[in-house]
Amino acid sequence: MKRICISKTLIEISSGKFKLFGLGKTVVIYGLFMLFFLNVNAQTSTFDKQLSLDYQAIHKHLCTELIPFWEKNAVDKTYGGFMTNFDANGLALDVPEKYLNTQCRMIWWFSQLNSVAPSASNKEKAKQGVDFLIKYLWDEKNGGWRWKVKRDGSPLDDGKVVYGQSFAIYALSDYYRSTGDKRGLEYAEKTFDLLQKYCTDTHYGGYYENLESNWVPAANGFSGGDRKGLDTHMHLMEAFTSLYLASGNELHKRKLDEIINLISEKMVDHVAGSGLNQFDMAWNPLPAINIKRTWNAEREGEKPADPTETTSYGHNTELVWLMVRALNATKEPVEPYKPLFKLLLDNAVKYGVDFEKGGIYRDGLRKGGALVLEKEWWQHTESLVGFLEGYELFKDIRYYEAFQTIWGFVNSKMINHQVGEWRRLLDRDGKLIDGNIGNEWKVAYHSGRSMMECDKRLQKLMKK
């Protein structure tokens, strides 16, 4: 017990409580409240300063590093479309293949730049990407988009991968909204219609994901014909959001509503708070395996035992902000989904964020605990936005602390500031595993979109 005498008032403090004796009670109570409010104001001032510092660093990186790098290097001046492969020094590497998803992501990137800061240069870069896409990746015989072509546009893989089709819808919808080029909406709607015709599972719901050139489901196992996944359906939600914003078509809204509900009801473990990875056709969760034509099958780095019940901290946090975006587009209330969002964010805070060394782990176990401790670029990009979304929704300081922990690691170790882009893969301590800053899967979409979203959200928080 501690006793403090101030004037004629005695304050007795014991186990965090206090009692007042004497004539000066009112003065002391007033003083204590003043101290409390001064402390709150000091904390608020410190937080506001941190917001400003984080905003300045992200804005500088976006405007003086990321955007200039891709403006200078993205366009394939020989064949059209976009270059994707760059070494650790930002020098162009050979591009033997052009993938549907990354060509679309670059169309999306320059469309977004044109929306934020309209310019003939950004518009032309996006347009020539659309020209290449329609000329070489659209399958005139069967409809839909080829999975990949050679650099010059020669056919290489005509498979219909719904993950890739989703990025065509996403990019072309936003391209139309940015430029007014009617081809964007035309081909986005064509792709949507083909998905409804060939890929909709009218029995169990959702979409078949892996099909051959003629829209026949691929073989089971490695070819993925017998599996569905969160990744593809989340990106379909992302794509249908942009399509509905572009078209205003009630059917597009209805299919977006369906996929929001499907993901929230079937694709998240509501006890563990983790997104589930893979499922059979009836939405029974399955331990994950590598599947053909996916990043997991092609990436370098640690590979968990196959099969394993895994969850991705990057997808879980990405799902939060993409679903909020989808709900806002349909003007559906966010409130009923907030318990789901909190589960996903809390799981990522508890198991995914490396508060000791910075950053966020690549993969974890469905029931809890990090599995792969490597630090890969895209999980960091999406979790930055996801935790800012979480802070906006819940005002939970843990989410902003998670954002800062990840951003500090990214800014000091993952970004190659001399080049202007992010390194692909680091170990837990931040030591280099793969310093290349571009490949067939890695372009401006994750890093650029993350920095745009963080820039916008930090500005919004500073105004409150």
Secondary structure by P-SEA (a helix, b strand, c coil): cbbbbcccbbbbbccccccccccaaaaaaaaaaaaaaaaaaaaaaaaaaaaaaaaaaaaaaacccaaaaaaacccccccccccccccccccccccccccaaaaaaaaaaaaaaaaacccaaaaaaaaaaaaaaaaccccccccccccccccccccccccccaaaaaaaaaaaaaaaaccccaaaaaaaaaaaaaaacccccccccccccccccccccccccccccccccaaaaaaaaaaaaaaaaacccaaaaaaaaaaaaaaaccccccccccccccccccccccccccccccccccccccccccccccccaaaaaaaaaaaaaaaaaaccccccaaaaaaaaaaaaaacccccccccccccccccccccccccccaaaaaaaaaaaaaaaacccaaaaaaaaaaaaaaaccccccccccccccccccccccccccccccccccaaaaaaaaaaaaaaaaaac
